[in-house]
Amino acid sequence: MEPRLKAEIWIKAHIRKCSFHNVPVFVVRRGDETAGSPLIKINRLNGLCQILTATTDFSDGSRKWLKATGPDWVEEKTADRYIEKQLSFDPDLWVIEIEDPEGRHFLDEKVED
């Protein structure tokens, strides 16, 4: 199992990475500073979005990301409904929104459908 950064530190680092690429990113919702999990909303600014959620790869203990709204881009209202539903289950979640017409997420870990 890999050691984990506190949620707030990971969020700040990811914001810095996006900013380095001149891509706007916003904290839409602050979660628990230590144990909160991140949700990433990628907004292509054309009405289509994708939600990525962090999970653990149990084969090696590393973090991986799942396309929570499926392999295809969805309408923004569908993405927002998914986020609201997840927040009703886990109020400690962080939500960041990346606004990138190219749909980049800037994650180093693997992303699966």
C-alpha positions as CSV (number, residue, x, y, z in Angstrom):
1,M,0.0,0.0,0.0
2,E,1.4,3.4,-1.0
3,P,1.3,6.2,1.6
4,R,-1.3,8.8,0.9
5,L,-1.0,12.6,1.0
6,K,-3.6,14.5,3.0
7,A,-6.5,15.3,0.7
8,E,-6.0,19.1,0.9
9,I,-2.3,18.8,-0.1
10,W,-3.1,16.5,-3.0
11,I,-5.8,19.0,-4.2
12,K,-3.5,21.9,-4.0
13,A,-0.8,20.1,-5.9
14,H,-3.2,19.1,-8.7
15,I,-4.5,22.7,-8.9
16,R,-0.9,23.8,-9.3
17,K,-0.3,21.2,-12.1
18,C,-3.3,22.4,-14.0
19,S,-2.4,26.0,-13.5
20,F,1.1,25.2,-14.9
21,H,-0.6,24.2,-18.1
22,N,-2.7,27.4,-18.1
23,V,-5.9,25.4,-17.6
24,P,-8.5,26.9,-15.2
25,V,-9.3,24.7,-12.2
26,F,-11.6,25.4,-9.3
27,V,-12.4,23.9,-5.9
28,V,-16.1,23.6,-6.2
29,R,-16.5,21.9,-2.8
30,R,-14.1,21.6,0.1
31,G,-14.1,18.2,1.8
32,D,-12.3,16.8,4.8
33,E,-8.8,18.2,4.9
34,T,-7.2,14.9,5.8
35,A,-9.4,12.0,4.8
36,G,-11.7,13.4,2.0
37,S,-11.6,11.8,-1.4
38,P,-11.4,13.9,-4.6
39,L,-13.9,13.9,-7.4
40,I,-12.7,15.6,-10.6
41,K,-15.2,17.1,-13.0
42,I,-13.7,17.8,-16.4
43,N,-15.7,20.4,-18.2
44,R,-15.0,20.7,-21.9
45,L,-17.0,24.0,-22.0
46,N,-19.2,22.7,-24.7
47,G,-21.9,21.2,-22.5
48,L,-20.1,17.9,-22.0
49,C,-18.3,16.7,-18.9
50,Q,-16.8,13.7,-17.3
51,I,-16.4,12.8,-13.6
52,L,-13.3,10.9,-12.4
53,T,-13.3,9.3,-9.0
54,A,-10.3,8.0,-7.1
55,T,-10.1,4.3,-6.0
56,T,-7.5,1.8,-5.0
57,D,-6.0,-0.7,-7.3
58,F,-6.1,-3.7,-5.0
59,S,-3.5,-5.6,-7.1
60,D,-0.7,-3.3,-5.9
61,G,-2.3,-0.8,-3.5
62,S,-1.8,2.2,-5.9
63,R,-4.4,4.9,-6.6
64,K,-6.3,4.7,-9.9
65,W,-9.1,6.7,-11.3
66,L,-12.5,5.6,-12.7
67,K,-14.6,7.4,-15.2
68,A,-17.6,7.5,-12.9
69,T,-20.0,8.7,-15.5
70,G,-19.0,6.1,-18.0
71,P,-16.6,6.0,-20.9
72,D,-18.4,8.7,-22.9
73,W,-18.8,12.4,-22.1
74,V,-22.1,13.3,-20.6
75,E,-24.2,16.4,-20.3
76,E,-23.2,18.8,-17.5
77,K,-26.5,18.4,-15.7
78,T,-25.9,14.6,-15.6
79,A,-22.4,15.1,-14.2
80,D,-23.7,17.5,-11.6
81,R,-26.4,15.1,-10.5
82,Y,-23.8,12.4,-10.1
83,I,-21.8,14.7,-7.9
84,E,-24.8,15.6,-5.7
85,K,-25.6,11.9,-5.3
86,Q,-22.1,11.1,-4.2
87,L,-22.1,14.1,-1.7
88,S,-25.3,12.7,-0.1
89,F,-23.3,9.5,0.6
90,D,-20.0,11.0,1.5
91,P,-20.0,14.6,2.8
92,D,-16.2,14.5,3.1
93,L,-15.7,14.6,-0.7
94,W,-13.7,17.3,-2.4
95,V,-14.9,18.4,-5.9
96,I,-12.6,20.2,-8.3
97,E,-13.6,21.3,-11.8
98,I,-11.1,21.5,-14.6
99,E,-12.2,23.6,-17.5
100,D,-10.4,22.3,-20.6
101,P,-11.8,22.1,-24.1
102,E,-9.4,19.3,-24.8
103,G,-10.7,17.2,-21.9
104,R,-7.4,16.7,-20.1
105,H,-7.2,15.7,-16.5
106,F,-3.4,15.9,-15.8
107,L,-3.4,12.8,-13.6
108,D,-0.3,10.7,-13.4
109,E,-2.2,7.6,-12.3
110,K,-4.1,5.4,-14.7
111,V,-7.6,6.2,-15.6
112,E,-10.1,3.4,-16.4
113,D,-13.6,3.3,-17.9
